[in-house]
Amino acid sequence: MSVALVRRPTEEAAVAAASRKARPLPSLPAVLTALDHAHRSQDRAGARLFAHLAVRVALPEVGE
């Protein structure tokens, strides 16, 4: 059984637009404040997202 790929032009446009320019990362204190707020409000999904963002902000890029 073959699977036909569904063409998603809006998804392709979004990926193309996002990859055109790099978005600047927020400052580490701002991310840690948001992480603290997520923990205090028991927002587990938000806490996980801000924890990962904190690692991205704190660590240098690979190859630099």
N, C-alpha and C positions, 0 to 999 in steps of 0.2 A: 504494500500500500504506500503510495507516494504522498508526501505532505507538500501542499502548495504553500509557498511563503506569501503572507499577506503584506502588501506594500503599505507602508505607513508614512506618507509624505510629511505629516506634521511632526512625527517623531524624528525623521531625518533632518528636517529644518531646525528643530530644537537642538539636536546634537551638533549640527554644523554651526549654529550660532554660538553655542556654549564653547566650542573648541576654537573659535576665532581669537578670543582674547582671554587671558588669565585673569581671574577675579582676585583682588587682593584679600589676604586673610585678615581677620580682625586681630586686635591686640590680645595677648595672652591674659591680661587682667580682666578684659571684658568677657572673654570666654569662661574664665574661672568663676566670675560673678554669675554668669548665666547657668553654669553647672551647679553652683551652690543653690541658686534659686530653684532649679529643677529638682535637686535632692530634697530641699525643704518642702516643696509642694508635692512630693512623692510622684513625680512624673518620670517614670522609668525610661520611657522611650526618649524623652528630651535629655535626660541625664546621660544616656548612652551616646546620643548624637554629639552632645557637648564634650563628652570625654574623648571621643574620637577626634573631634575638631581640636581639642587642646593638644593632643599628641601631634597632629599635623602642624600646628602653629609652633610648638616647642622644638620639634626636630627639624634639622636642615634637610633640604632636598637630597635625594640620592644622586650621587655623582658630583656634588659640589665640594 
